[in-house]
Amino acid sequence: MLVLTAGGLVTTALRLWWQARRTTDATFTEFYRASIKPLVAFLILQGATLAEAADIAQDTMISAYHHWHTIAHPHAWTRRVASRAVIRHRVNQPETPTDPLPHSLLLRAGDIEGWELR
């Protein structure tokens, strides 16, 4: 939307905003292309599966784009945010046992004597 005023201040402000936005987009795009694969690899090393790592990396990059103007160190910021997301994902994921235990690990009263004889 262009609004022309007598001094052209609004038009100039919009033009400057648009140029800043394009510069931000270009800078972020360059960062994204250089960082997404190493970030996924980092998350896999943190214990995420490939699918989890890809999802978390993408969510992290979306958040980075929204906060881009406030991030001083984008590589460190994205790794910290992504590693915290992996931890949250692991903590909130229910644990499902694969096999039942063969017997109770607790000793019963009669088992103590057998254990002492070993």
Phi, psi and omega in degrees: 000124178251129177241119180267129176241176182300319181268349181073020183294320182293317179298317179295318180296317178295319179297315179295320177298316182295320178296319178296321180295317179295321178295317178299314179299318180294318179295316180294319179301318177297315178298315182300310183297325181279339191248342188293315180293314176298328179292318177298316178298319177301317181291325176295320176295336177279354177112002179279152172285169180300316180295316178297317181297317179296317180295314182293320178297318179295316177298321179295319180293325176296316178296320179297320178298319180292332181253013189306321183289346181253354184272121180273324183232087188297323180296313179295319181298312182294322178294320179294313180297317182292319180293325175294324178293322177297316179298314179300319180297317181292320181292323183275353181275126180291143179274130179242115179292145181270323180227146175287153177292140183294326178202168180292139178278348179278140178279139173268170184303318181285339182284339182296319180296318178295322179293321180292332181282345180292000000 
